[in-house]
Amino acid sequence: MTIALIVHGGAGSWRPGSDSDAINGTTAAVAAGRKILETGGSALDAAIAASVMLEDNPIFNAGTGAVLNFDGFVEMDACVMLSTQSQIGAVSGLQRVKNPILVARQVMEQTDHVMLTGDGALRFARVMGHVDYDPITAERRADWQDKKAKLQVAVGANGSGAMKIRHFLKSHPEYAGGTIGAVALDANGVLCACTSTGGVTMKLVGRVGDTPLPGCGTYASKFAASSATGTGEYVIRALATRQISDNVERGMSLETSIGAVLDGLGRDYDADVGFIGIDANGNTVGAHRTPHMPHAYFTDGSEIIAKMRA
Ligand code: ASP
């Protein structure tokens, strides 16, 4: 049986001069998951191990280094899904833990539920042993302060207009940070998709993106598993990762399927999005509509290949 793993570090415009950090970070995450798959471990363990490495790397917008919301604190979303029996665990609006993807896994394995949110998710995380942790880095805090000052100029002193800031953010791509995702196929033919994020920068408090929503930012079926990145509101409208799987079920190749979903998102919304995915045969695909989407992958005995763009 084929084994494979692909990870992404977020679709957007990467900071000039930081490509090697993104390449090294995604490569290290694939290496960690690969070790697990090559020694007979599960797609779940491999995708989670890769996700934890990416969450712990402060250059990515997930876990440590997650972006701040409008009020200057971090609310994180994460989801894990398995192709077997559509097992899913997710958290949304989770504050002050180090690894949201581990909490999502515990929601899947230790509760009857699919998703926990906000205070309830935090209470559950503490019961599961996740200690208080501040994921905010000095760089993200400085970005937030700078952006808040620029935004005040852009929307006026009374802040009216700050509810819709997508246009403003588009003209400040230097702040784009990347969600993380990992998709794995193990030797038993199980597919697993994980996604974890701080969401979009300067989001309104309480905003939930595509990442924790099954079939939107994260999905796994026996046909294909995928993880999305980019402005989540578009990904949600398109039920994008479910569409990717449905197309493959109808006989499309994974590459054509992801291409078709990207084309639709481009046509309908000019969306700044990207996807990684693996099908049941171990074909890996990374594709995006943004200048960059650092991603890395391997299949069976291949080298780990890492790229800033597809
Ligand atoms: N998809 C994420 C969200 O909307 C953000 C991103 O991938 O950059 O929360």
Boltz pocket constraint, residues with backbone or C-beta under 6 A from the ligand:
constraints:
  - pocket:
      binder: B
      contacts: [[A, 10], [A, 11], [A, 177], [A, 178], [A, 179], [A, 197], [A, 198], [A, 199], [A, 200], [A, 208], [A, 209], [A, 210], [A, 211], [A, 217], [A, 228], [A, 229], [A, 230], [A, 231], [A, 232], [A, 233]]
      max_distance: 6.0
